[in-house]
Amino acid sequence: MRILAPRCHYIDMEHISDHDLERYHLGMVVDEAELTTLEEHVLACPKCADRAESAAEYVDMLRVAIVTGNFDL
């Protein structure tokens, strides 16, 4: 799991990268240790919880766009 180092907030706890939040929402985090660490952090960190929600909305919006199509090529 990639953690963004410059944004420390709790002692020894850093924010989760946007990439890993997207991977989590897509179900691509399969390693139990990584999944547990990520979920525990999101539960303890309101900032990452908000970012996780935004990542989920973004991924869902892309899924809808892919399914509905209507792309101007």
N, C-alpha and C positions, 0 to 999 in steps of 0.2 A: 504494500500500500504506500503510495506516495503521499507524504505530508508536506504541506507548505511551511517551511521553517520560519520565514520572517514574521509570521502572524501568530506568535505565541500568545496565549491568553491565560490559561491556568498553569500552575507549576508543572513543568514537564509534559504539558498537553498542547498539541499544535493542531491547527485546522486541517481538515481533509481537503484534498485537491478537488476541483470541479470534475476532472476526469474520473476520479474514483467514485464520486457521487453519481455520475452518469452510469458507470459500470455497475454500481450497486443497484440502481433502479432497473437496469436492463437485465439483471440476474446473472451478470458475468463474473461476480465475485463468488468463486466456488470453494476456495480454501477456507475451512472452518475457522482457523485462527484469525485470518484477515477479516472474515465476515463478523466474527465476534467483536474484534477490536473496533471495526468501523461502526457497528450498531451501538456499542457501548458509548463510543464518543458522541455519536449523533444524539443519543438520549441525554447525555450530560452537557452538551454544548448548544445553547439556543441559537447561536449564530450559524453553526453547521446544520442544525435542524431546519432553519429557514432556507439555507442554501440547498439542502437536500430536497426540500419541497419545490423550490424553483427549478432544480435539475429535473425532478419528476415531471413537472408541468412542461418543460422544454422537450423532453424525450417523448412524452405523450402527444404533444403538438406535432412533432416530426412523424410519429407513427400515423396519426390521422392524415397528414398531408400525403404520405406515401400510399395509404389505402385509398383515399379519395381521388388522387391523381390531379387532373386538370392543370398540368404543367404547360406553360407556354414554351415550347421547344423551338 
